[in-house]
Amino acid sequence: MKNSFKELKYDELLAKREELKKSYFDLRFKAIVGHVDNPVQKRVLRRQIARIETIIHRAGKPDAKANGAVAAATAAVPGAARPRATK
């Protein structure tokens, strides 16, 4: 189950994330109100959500050239914060 998220498309990842968040919320609620059969399931769900978040973040990330262009354009703006010189 760990690597099965990599084959999903972006829209499927978003849907799966919402499904896992709902499951996590329900499990937390059950833990507070009553008895949970497998308390380790909370950790498993949290980690699965984190994996999906990472894959979504990587899929939505612009390429390195665009990042470099934005950084160069920001550095040329007057009054922008500049990095300090190190000794």
N, C-alpha and C positions, 0 to 999 in steps of 0.2 A: 504494500500500500504506500510505502514511503515515496517511491519514484513514479507512481502512476499519474501524478499531476502534470508531469512534463509533456504528456501527449495531448493534453486538453487544449482547446482553443481559448482565446482570450475571453470571449463571452461565457464559455463554460466554466472558466476559472472564477469569474465574478459570481456566477450562480452557485458554484460549489462553496466559495468563501461564505456567502450569505447562509447557505444551508448549514455549514459547520458552525458559524457563529450562533445560529439559532439553537443547534444541538448543545453547544457549550452553555448558552444561557439557560436552557431547560435543565441541564445537568446541575448547574450551580443552584438553581432554584430547588431542585429535588434534594440536593445535599443540605440545604438550609431547612427545608420543610420536613423532610422525612429521611428515609433510608436509601442509600445508593449501593447497588450491588458491587460495582467496581470503581473505587475512588481514583484509581490510576487513570481512568478514562479522561478525567479533566486535563491531565498533563498531555495525554496523547492528542486530544482535540486542540489544545493550545499550540502544540508543535506543528500539527497539520495546518492550522490557520497561518502560522508563521511561514511555513514552506510555501503556501499559496501566495501569501503577501510578497514574498521574495520573488517568486516567478512572475507575478503581475508587475512588480516594480521593474524587473529586468526587461520585460516585454514592452513596457511603456517608456523606457529610457531612450532619449535621443542618442544618435551616434556620437562618437568622440569628436569628430570634426565640428559638429554644431556646438558642442560644449566648449571647445577651444575658441570658436568665433565669438560666442557670448562672453566668455571670460575676457577676451581681448577687447571687445567693445565696452565692457564695463570698466576695464582699467583705463580707458581713454577718456572717461567721463570726468570733467573737472569737479573737484570736491569729493570724489569717491574715496573711500578708505583705501589706503595703500598698505601693503605689508611692511612691517618694520625690518630694518636691516639687522642682521645677526652678527655677532662678533666672531 
